[in-house]
Amino acid sequence: MIEARTDAGGRTTIVVHGKFNFACYEEFQRVVGAEARPAYTIDLSHVTYIDSAALGMLLLLRERVNEDPKRVAIIAGNGQPADVLRLANFSSLFTMS
């Protein structure tokens, strides 16, 4: 399940629950929207598993905001998702917490 909300400043927070994998692609694209927002926070603290398709979705989002690391923040959470993001060196591409 993926939820999204946009605050008054235009930052969209996307919260992913459970497994973040290729099965989430259409839903992720739907909540991201057709037009780029000023900034995004991707909350993965409720994710139990992440795969390479999810990494690809995050990279596509990064391209959408002109590869500006300040415009996409990722809350990595713990466990396997945080380990995968660390191994993929995503902290050099995104703002991570």
N, C-alpha and C positions, 0 to 999 in steps of 0.2 A: 504494500500500500504506500502511496506517495501523496503527501498533502502539501499544499502551497498557500502562502499568504503574502500579501504585499503591504508594507507599512506606508505611512503618509509620505515618507521620503523617497519612496519608489524601490526600496530594497525588497526583493522577493526572497522569502525563506522557504526552502523546499526540505521537507522532512521525509526521509525514506525509512520504512519499517521492514524488518525481515530480511529477505535475500535481495540484494541489489545486483541483478544480472540481466542478460539479454531479454528475459521475459518482461522486464520493466521498461523496455525501450519506448514503446508507444505512449505509455502513461507518463514517462519522464518528459518526452517531447511535448505532450499536451500541457503539462503544468509549467514547463519552461515558457511556452507561448511562442507565437509566430514572430514577435518583435522583441529585440533585446531590451532588457530592463537596465536601469542605471547600475544595479549591483545585485548580487545573489549571495545567499548563505545556503550552503548545502549541509544539512544536519544528518550525519551518518551515525549518530550515537545510538540509534535503535536498530542498526543493521547488524545482522549475525554473520553474513557472508557477502563478499564482493568478488566479482570476477573481472576478466579483462574487458568484457563488453561494457561493464559499468565504468571502468577507467576510460574507455573510449568515449562514453557519453559525457564524462566530465571534461575531456579534452575538446570535444565538439562545443561544449558550452564556453570553454575558454576562448576558442576561436571566435565565437559569436560576440564576445566583448573585446575583440581586438587584442587578445592575449595580454590584457592588463591584469596582473595578479591582484591588484587592489579591488577589482570588481567582482571577484569570486572568492569567497571564504569557505573553507571546509571545516566542519566540526567532525573530527575523525572518530571520536569515541574510543573504544578499547577493542582488544582481541584481534581476530583475523582481519577485519577491515583496516584497522589502524596499521597493522603489520604490512599489509599489501601496499597501502599508500606510502608508507615509509620506504619499503623496498623499491617501489617505483619512483622514488625521489620526487613525489608530488609537492613536497614543501618548497621546492625550487620553482614550481610553476604556479602555485596557488598560495593564498594566505591560509595557514593551517593553525588549528587549535585543538 
